[in-house]
Amino acid sequence: MFAHRGSKGTHPENTLAAFREAILVGSDGIELDIHLSKDGEMIVIHDETVDRTTNGIGEVCKLSLAELKALDAGSWFSPIYKDEKIPTLLEVVDLLEELEFHGILNIELKTDHHPYDGLEEKVNQLFQHKKIHFKLVYSSFNYSSLVKIKELNPLSEVAVLYAQNGNNVRVLNKKYEISAWHAKFDWVKQKQVFNVEKMPIRVWTVNSHRYMQYCFQKKISAIMTDFPKEALAIRNGWQ
């Protein structure tokens, strides 16, 4: 079970508060999204703009780290989170190490709208110089980013993201094997495709109890959910 943008349903998404909650409830994995700021910092946020999840406006790529850090990233969700800021990837990694997270960190490279030249090199360099005790998997809708990751480090695990198609994608650039399919729940349910020939399928985003139960019954490799505590309780019931 992967906590989608942290515990997104109970805390402001992609904030340290959301990731802390995801770890404390016992999530197997954590999913987050990264962009690059104007000055080249790896920023953890889902949208290309800050408009929806902060008190600011503008594109992430046109704002400096200092400008992004000046924003309130929590009050839109609840006033009790008014002190939450947009974190950098390094800050999240440090939190995961501090709380002794030993699961899987899924980093989605948000290069499908902006190419963010150099993002893959930056994230690869971070983990070359940072000792971690959790596993990494990279995902993206932009498969060229996954190819770059594999070129930089062939041992990296990469997963293709898709909403409508993708079950035939097993090798990227005729060379690099993928580690998993990250598929939209509607596609999985419609196609009745679960774990095919040992290819792990991780399904997003599963929030209703009925669909959680469906996925656990079908023994899908993992679900991504905004409500990790609830999902774990339901999974434990099935087990």
Residue frames relative to the residue before (quaternion, step in Angstrom):
aa qw qx qy qz dx dy dz
M 1.0000 0.0000 0.0000 0.0000 0.00 0.00 0.00
F 0.1601 -0.7922 0.5867 0.0516 3.55 -0.75 1.14
A 0.3564 -0.7072 0.5725 0.2122 3.55 -0.97 0.92
H 0.3205 -0.7941 0.4980 0.1371 3.55 -0.46 1.31
R 0.8154 -0.0914 -0.0206 0.5713 3.56 -0.45 1.28
G 0.6640 -0.4047 0.2636 0.5708 3.53 1.20 0.64
S 0.6781 -0.4026 0.3419 0.5110 3.57 -1.11 -0.57
K 0.1307 -0.8749 0.4640 0.0472 3.53 0.59 1.29
G 0.6713 0.5237 -0.3060 0.4260 3.59 1.05 -0.67
T 0.7711 0.3395 -0.1692 0.5114 3.57 1.20 -0.50
H 0.7645 0.2162 -0.1166 0.5960 3.59 1.29 -0.24
P 0.6166 -0.5370 0.3935 0.4201 3.63 -1.14 0.36
E 0.5148 -0.7118 0.3935 0.2711 3.54 -0.64 1.20
N 0.8581 0.1311 -0.1132 0.4834 3.52 -1.25 0.67
T 0.5165 0.5695 -0.4681 0.4356 3.56 0.95 0.93
L 0.6557 -0.5041 0.3711 0.4222 3.57 -1.23 0.33
A 0.6028 0.5566 -0.3612 0.4431 3.61 1.08 -0.65
A 0.6709 0.4957 -0.2946 0.4664 3.58 0.96 -0.85
F 0.6735 0.4783 -0.3006 0.4768 3.59 0.98 -0.79
R 0.6138 0.5429 -0.3476 0.4557 3.59 1.04 -0.73
E 0.6559 0.5028 -0.3071 0.4719 3.58 0.92 -0.88
A 0.6378 0.5415 -0.3290 0.4380 3.59 0.94 -0.86
I 0.6690 0.4795 -0.2967 0.4843 3.57 1.00 -0.78
L 0.6768 0.5267 -0.3009 0.4171 3.58 0.85 -0.96
V 0.6945 0.4517 -0.2912 0.4783 3.61 1.06 -0.64
G 0.5828 -0.6427 0.3424 0.3607 3.59 1.27 -0.06
S 0.2168 0.8063 -0.5233 0.1705 3.61 1.11 0.58
D 0.4649 -0.6727 0.5055 0.2753 3.57 -1.06 0.81
G 0.8060 0.0525 0.0097 0.5894 3.54 1.09 -0.75
I 0.2052 -0.7426 0.6233 0.1340 3.52 -1.32 0.36
E 0.1713 -0.7775 0.5999 0.0791 3.55 -0.93 0.96
L 0.0778 0.7796 -0.6190 0.0546 3.56 -1.03 0.82
D 0.3684 -0.7227 0.5533 0.1892 3.56 -1.35 0.31
I 0.0922 -0.8148 0.5689 0.0632 3.59 -0.99 0.73
H 0.1128 -0.7373 0.6653 0.0334 3.48 -1.29 0.82
L 0.3992 -0.6713 0.5456 0.3037 3.56 -1.30 -0.07
S 0.4181 -0.6842 0.5416 0.2523 3.55 -1.04 0.85
K 0.7245 -0.4173 0.3214 0.4445 3.56 -1.33 0.10
D 0.7606 0.3417 -0.1875 0.5192 3.57 1.06 -0.77
G 0.6696 -0.5976 0.2782 0.3422 3.54 1.13 0.71
E 0.4608 0.6620 -0.4669 0.3626 3.60 1.16 0.48
M 0.4426 -0.6811 0.5136 0.2765 3.58 -1.09 0.72
I 0.1134 -0.8325 0.5418 -0.0248 3.52 -0.44 1.34
V 0.2949 -0.7600 0.5568 0.1594 3.58 -0.90 0.96
I 0.3651 0.6681 -0.5583 0.3296 3.54 -0.34 1.34
H 0.4854 -0.6951 0.4453 0.2879 3.59 -1.05 0.65
D 0.7625 0.3973 -0.2177 0.4620 3.58 0.66 -1.10
E 0.5720 -0.5679 0.4650 0.3661 3.53 -1.33 0.30
T 0.7381 0.2994 -0.1939 0.5727 3.58 1.25 -0.35
V 0.4922 -0.6532 0.4912 0.2995 3.56 -1.29 0.32
D 0.4008 0.7861 -0.4244 0.2031 3.58 1.29 -0.21
R 0.7326 0.4666 -0.2554 0.4247 3.59 0.78 -0.99
T 0.8281 0.2767 -0.1025 0.4766 3.59 0.86 -0.91
T 0.7201 0.3145 -0.2692 0.5569 3.59 1.18 0.43
N 0.5708 -0.5727 0.4550 0.3732 3.56 -1.34 -0.08
G 0.6126 0.5517 -0.3491 0.4456 3.57 1.25 0.28
I 0.2814 -0.7164 0.5976 0.2246 3.53 -1.35 -0.16
G 0.5757 0.6072 -0.4352 0.3324 3.54 -1.21 0.48
E 0.5680 -0.5955 0.4545 0.3409 3.52 -1.32 0.37
V 0.5745 -0.6042 0.4341 0.3414 3.55 -1.03 0.84
C 0.6928 0.5029 -0.2840 0.4317 3.59 0.89 -0.93
K 0.7034 0.4338 -0.2684 0.4950 3.60 1.24 -0.26
L 0.6488 0.4712 -0.3114 0.5099 3.57 1.33 0.18
S 0.4383 -0.6858 0.5155 0.2679 3.57 -1.04 0.80
L 0.6738 -0.4704 0.3654 0.4373 3.55 -1.27 0.24
A 0.6442 0.5264 -0.3243 0.4503 3.59 0.94 -0.85
E 0.6620 0.4960 -0.3044 0.4723 3.59 0.97 -0.83
L 0.6539 0.5033 -0.3121 0.4708 3.58 1.01 -0.78
K 0.6759 0.5039 -0.2887 0.4537 3.58 0.99 -0.83
A 0.6069 0.5618 -0.3518 0.4385 3.59 1.21 -0.38
L 0.6133 0.5889 -0.3381 0.4034 3.59 1.26 -0.33
D 0.4229 -0.6513 0.5749 0.2579 3.53 -1.31 0.55
A 0.0996 -0.8346 0.5414 0.0170 3.58 -0.47 1.22
G 0.6958 0.5029 -0.2742 0.4333 3.58 1.22 0.22
S 0.6116 0.6121 -0.3538 0.3551 3.59 1.05 -0.73
W 0.5626 0.5971 -0.3941 0.4143 3.61 1.12 -0.54
F 0.6885 0.4569 -0.2703 0.4941 3.57 1.16 -0.63
S 0.7430 -0.2286 0.1811 0.6024 3.56 0.97 -0.95
P 0.5754 -0.6120 0.4114 0.3536 3.62 -1.00 0.73
I 0.6060 0.5800 -0.3712 0.3981 3.61 1.09 -0.54
Y 0.7004 0.4317 -0.2649 0.5030 3.58 1.27 -0.26
K 0.2521 0.8228 -0.4817 0.1657 3.58 1.20 0.45
D 0.6887 0.4845 -0.2848 0.4580 3.59 1.15 -0.49
E 0.4860 0.6640 -0.4437 0.3550 3.59 1.24 0.01
K 0.1739 -0.7799 0.5977 0.0655 3.53 -1.02 0.92
I 0.5710 -0.5238 0.4737 0.4185 3.55 -1.29 0.19
P 0.2655 -0.7969 0.5154 0.1698 3.63 -0.60 1.00
T 0.4295 -0.6122 0.5775 0.3274 3.51 -1.34 0.24
L 0.6424 -0.5084 0.3867 0.4234 3.57 -1.22 0.32
L 0.6255 0.5453 -0.3415 0.4413 3.59 0.97 -0.79
E 0.6463 0.5212 -0.3243 0.4533 3.60 0.95 -0.80
V 0.6487 0.4996 -0.3202 0.4765 3.58 1.00 -0.76
V 0.6429 0.5219 -0.3211 0.4595 3.58 0.92 -0.89
D 0.6504 0.5099 -0.3157 0.4663 3.58 0.95 -0.84
L 0.6325 0.5215 -0.3319 0.4667 3.60 1.03 -0.75
L 0.6576 0.5143 -0.3163 0.4507 3.57 0.91 -0.91
E 0.6555 0.4908 -0.3091 0.4837 3.58 1.03 -0.74
E 0.6353 0.5420 -0.3247 0.4441 3.58 0.97 -0.86
L 0.7499 0.3709 -0.1980 0.5107 3.59 0.99 -0.87
E 0.4368 -0.7461 0.4168 0.2808 3.57 1.33 0.31
F 0.1610 0.7873 -0.5626 0.1942 3.53 0.84 1.08
H 0.0754 -0.8223 0.5641 0.0060 3.58 -0.78 1.04
G 0.4700 0.6840 -0.4362 0.3478 3.57 1.19 0.41
I 0.6522 -0.4737 0.4032 0.4332 3.55 -1.11 -0.83
L 0.1852 -0.7429 0.6319 0.1203 3.55 -0.97 0.88
N 0.1537 -0.7784 0.6066 0.0504 3.56 -0.68 1.19
I 0.1098 -0.7942 0.5974 0.0184 3.55 -0.53 1.23
E 0.1688 -0.7719 0.6054 0.0959 3.56 -0.61 1.12
L 0.2829 -0.7482 0.5825 0.1446 3.55 -0.76 1.11
K 0.2183 -0.8220 0.5177 0.0927 3.58 -0.35 1.26
T 0.2631 0.7913 -0.4996 0.2347 3.53 0.65 1.17
D 0.4695 0.7028 -0.4384 0.3057 3.59 1.20 0.20
H 0.7089 0.3610 -0.2620 0.5463 3.63 1.27 -0.18
H 0.7641 0.1181 -0.0708 0.6303 3.58 0.98 -0.89
P 0.4707 -0.7090 0.4377 0.2903 3.64 -0.77 0.90
Y 0.1470 -0.8245 0.5325 0.1224 3.61 1.17 -0.53
D 0.1267 -0.8360 0.5327 0.0368 3.53 0.53 1.22
G 0.8140 0.2508 -0.2033 0.4828 3.56 -0.77 1.06
L 0.4343 0.7156 -0.4604 0.2956 3.60 1.22 -0.11
E 0.6673 0.5107 -0.3120 0.4434 3.57 0.87 -0.93
E 0.6449 0.5155 -0.3187 0.4656 3.58 0.99 -0.81
K 0.6587 0.5248 -0.3098 0.4412 3.58 0.96 -0.85
V 0.6962 0.4564 -0.2930 0.4703 3.59 0.85 -0.90
N 0.6238 0.5272 -0.3421 0.4646 3.58 1.04 -0.68
Q 0.6562 0.5168 -0.3074 0.4559 3.56 0.95 -0.88
L 0.6013 0.5725 -0.3577 0.4275 3.58 1.01 -0.80
F 0.7652 0.3858 -0.2134 0.4691 3.56 0.77 -1.01
Q 0.5395 0.5766 -0.4158 0.4511 3.57 1.24 -0.08
H 0.7663 0.3490 -0.1663 0.5132 3.54 1.12 -0.73
K 0.6852 0.4527 -0.2698 0.5028 3.58 1.29 0.05
K 0.2955 -0.7481 0.5670 0.1777 3.56 -0.68 1.07
I 0.0007 -0.8097 0.5854 -0.0410 3.58 -0.73 1.06
H 0.3242 -0.7516 0.5494 0.1678 3.54 -1.26 0.52
F 0.6319 0.4619 -0.3500 0.5146 3.55 1.22 0.46
K 0.5237 -0.6273 0.4759 0.3251 3.57 -1.28 0.33
L 0.2803 -0.7518 0.5761 0.1560 3.55 -1.25 0.51
V 0.0656 0.7405 -0.6686 -0.0194 3.52 -1.21 0.60
Y 0.2434 -0.7620 0.5862 0.1283 3.55 -0.97 0.91
S 0.0226 -0.7864 0.6172 0.0145 3.57 -1.05 0.76
S 0.0853 0.7872 -0.6082 0.0558 3.54 -1.25 0.42
F 0.4482 -0.6230 0.5601 0.3118 3.52 -1.33 0.39
N 0.6574 0.4484 -0.2862 0.5337 3.56 1.30 -0.36
Y 0.2530 -0.8295 0.4781 0.1392 3.55 -0.02 1.29
S 0.5514 0.6002 -0.4062 0.4131 3.61 1.16 -0.37
S 0.6016 0.5457 -0.3576 0.4609 3.59 1.15 -0.56
L 0.6489 0.5078 -0.3159 0.4705 3.57 1.04 -0.76
V 0.6075 0.5344 -0.3481 0.4735 3.58 1.09 -0.68
K 0.6441 0.5212 -0.3242 0.4565 3.60 0.95 -0.84
I 0.6285 0.5348 -0.3281 0.4597 3.56 0.99 -0.85
K 0.6849 0.4789 -0.2835 0.4702 3.58 0.92 -0.91
E 0.6186 0.5332 -0.3450 0.4625 3.58 1.09 -0.66
L 0.6752 0.4921 -0.2848 0.4700 3.56 1.04 -0.80
N 0.7867 -0.0314 0.0512 0.6143 3.56 1.07 -0.80
P 0.2959 -0.8050 0.4871 0.1647 3.60 -0.09 1.26
L 0.6355 0.5373 -0.3327 0.4437 3.61 1.20 -0.38
S 0.4686 0.6806 -0.4446 0.3458 3.60 1.23 -0.15
E 0.3364 -0.7093 0.5796 0.2187 3.56 -1.14 0.68
V 0.0415 -0.8049 0.5918 -0.0112 3.57 -0.85 1.01
A 0.1314 -0.7822 0.6072 0.0471 3.55 -1.12 0.76
V 0.3540 -0.7343 0.5375 0.2157 3.56 -0.95 0.89
L 0.2793 -0.7424 0.5917 0.1441 3.53 -1.02 0.92
Y 0.1826 0.7829 -0.5862 0.1002 3.57 -1.01 0.75
A 0.3507 -0.7337 0.5505 0.1887 3.50 -1.26 0.60
Q 0.8135 0.2427 -0.0927 0.5203 3.60 0.98 -0.84
N 0.8038 0.1220 -0.0291 0.5815 3.58 0.99 -0.82
G 0.4157 0.7465 -0.4803 0.1983 3.53 -1.25 0.03
N 0.5470 0.6576 -0.4066 0.3210 3.57 1.15 -0.36
N 0.6537 0.4892 -0.3315 0.4727 3.60 1.21 -0.14
V 0.5599 0.5996 -0.3893 0.4188 3.59 1.28 -0.05
R 0.0782 0.8034 -0.5830 0.0927 3.53 -0.51 1.21
V 0.7716 0.1956 -0.0952 0.5977 3.54 1.21 -0.55
L 0.2412 -0.7648 0.5844 0.1243 3.56 -0.97 0.91
N 0.8521 0.0751 -0.0801 0.5117 3.53 -1.02 0.89
K 0.5584 -0.6432 0.3516 0.3884 3.57 1.23 0.69
K 0.7085 0.4634 -0.2344 0.4779 3.56 1.23 0.36
Y 0.8054 0.3084 -0.1316 0.4887 3.57 0.83 -0.98
E 0.3331 -0.7483 0.5431 0.1846 3.55 -0.69 1.09
I 0.3577 -0.7162 0.5540 0.2284 3.54 -1.05 0.77
S 0.4766 -0.6955 0.4739 0.2541 3.55 -1.25 0.49
A 0.8091 -0.0422 0.0760 0.5812 3.60 1.10 -0.61
W 0.3549 -0.6535 0.6091 0.2757 3.51 -1.41 0.21
H 0.1389 -0.7547 0.6357 0.0845 3.56 -0.97 0.90
A 0.0091 0.8634 -0.4947 0.0985 3.52 0.07 1.39
K 0.5313 -0.6000 0.4935 0.3379 3.53 -1.21 0.57
F 0.5911 -0.6162 0.3881 0.3468 3.57 -0.96 0.90
D 0.6297 0.5541 -0.3460 0.4203 3.62 0.91 -0.85
W 0.6461 0.5200 -0.3193 0.4585 3.58 1.02 -0.81
V 0.6620 0.5129 -0.3064 0.4525 3.55 0.91 -0.95
K 0.6822 0.4911 -0.2899 0.4576 3.56 0.90 -0.95
Q 0.6719 0.4988 -0.2979 0.4594 3.59 0.97 -0.85
K 0.7456 0.4143 -0.2178 0.4744 3.58 0.87 -0.97
Q 0.2781 -0.7692 0.5183 0.2496 3.57 1.25 -0.41
V 0.4145 0.6735 -0.4871 0.3705 3.54 1.01 0.90
F 0.0822 -0.8119 0.5778 0.0175 3.55 -0.68 1.05
N 0.7700 -0.2176 0.1657 0.5764 3.65 -0.32 -1.09
V 0.0996 -0.8417 0.5306 -0.0123 3.53 -0.22 1.34
E 0.8498 -0.1103 0.0482 0.5132 3.54 -0.76 1.14
K 0.7065 -0.5055 0.2324 0.4375 3.50 0.90 1.11
M 0.4649 0.6368 -0.4823 0.3818 3.61 1.16 0.37
P 0.3655 -0.7381 0.5151 0.2372 3.61 -0.51 1.09
I 0.1240 -0.7632 0.6302 0.0705 3.55 -1.06 0.83
R 0.0823 -0.7696 0.6331 0.0143 3.54 -0.75 1.13
V 0.2330 -0.8309 0.5021 0.0562 3.52 -0.62 1.21
W 0.0714 -0.7865 0.6129 0.0276 3.56 -1.00 0.89
T 0.7909 -0.3324 -0.5058 -0.0904 1.64 -2.04 1.41
V 0.1991 -0.8230 0.5289 0.0572 3.57 -0.54 1.21
N 0.0201 0.8496 -0.5224 0.0706 3.57 -0.34 1.27
S 0.6521 0.4963 -0.3431 0.4590 3.62 1.04 -0.54
H 0.5733 -0.6036 0.4290 0.3507 3.55 -1.08 0.73
R 0.6278 0.5525 -0.3397 0.4304 3.59 1.00 -0.77
Y 0.7043 0.4440 -0.2710 0.4831 3.58 0.91 -0.88
M 0.5738 0.5541 -0.3835 0.4654 3.59 1.12 -0.54
Q 0.6646 0.5046 -0.2951 0.4655 3.56 0.90 -0.96
Y 0.6120 0.5546 -0.3347 0.4536 3.57 1.05 -0.80
C 0.6887 0.4865 -0.2784 0.4599 3.57 0.86 -0.98
F 0.6687 0.4883 -0.3095 0.4676 3.58 0.93 -0.83
Q 0.6238 0.5399 -0.3304 0.4585 3.57 1.06 -0.76
K 0.7165 0.4346 -0.2404 0.4898 3.58 1.01 -0.85
K 0.3823 -0.7609 0.4471 0.2737 3.57 1.34 0.01
I 0.1503 0.7818 -0.5739 0.1917 3.55 0.97 0.96
S 0.6323 -0.5956 0.3363 0.3637 3.58 -0.93 0.91
A 0.7737 -0.1997 0.1595 0.5797 3.57 0.88 -0.92
I 0.2412 -0.7215 0.6210 0.1887 3.51 -1.28 0.44
M 0.2657 -0.6985 0.6336 0.2000 3.52 -1.30 0.44
T 0.0355 0.8286 -0.5485 0.1059 3.53 -0.66 1.14
D 0.4835 -0.6521 0.5087 0.2866 3.53 -1.26 0.55
F 0.7402 0.3540 -0.1803 0.5425 3.57 1.30 -0.32
P 0.0903 -0.8599 0.4998 0.0513 3.61 0.51 1.14
K 0.6293 0.5390 -0.3522 0.4352 3.62 0.94 -0.74
E 0.6678 0.4866 -0.2963 0.4789 3.59 0.94 -0.90
A 0.6548 0.5234 -0.3153 0.4448 3.58 0.94 -0.89
L 0.6531 0.5125 -0.3177 0.4581 3.58 0.97 -0.82
A 0.6314 0.5276 -0.3328 0.4607 3.58 1.02 -0.76
I 0.6704 0.4844 -0.2953 0.4782 3.58 0.96 -0.84
R 0.6455 0.5139 -0.3226 0.4638 3.59 0.95 -0.82
N 0.6485 0.5147 -0.3221 0.4591 3.58 0.95 -0.82
G 0.6102 0.5473 -0.3421 0.4595 3.56 1.14 -0.61
W 0.6599 0.4992 -0.3022 0.4733 3.56 1.03 -0.79
Q 0.6818 0.4936 -0.2916 0.4545 3.54 1.01 -0.84
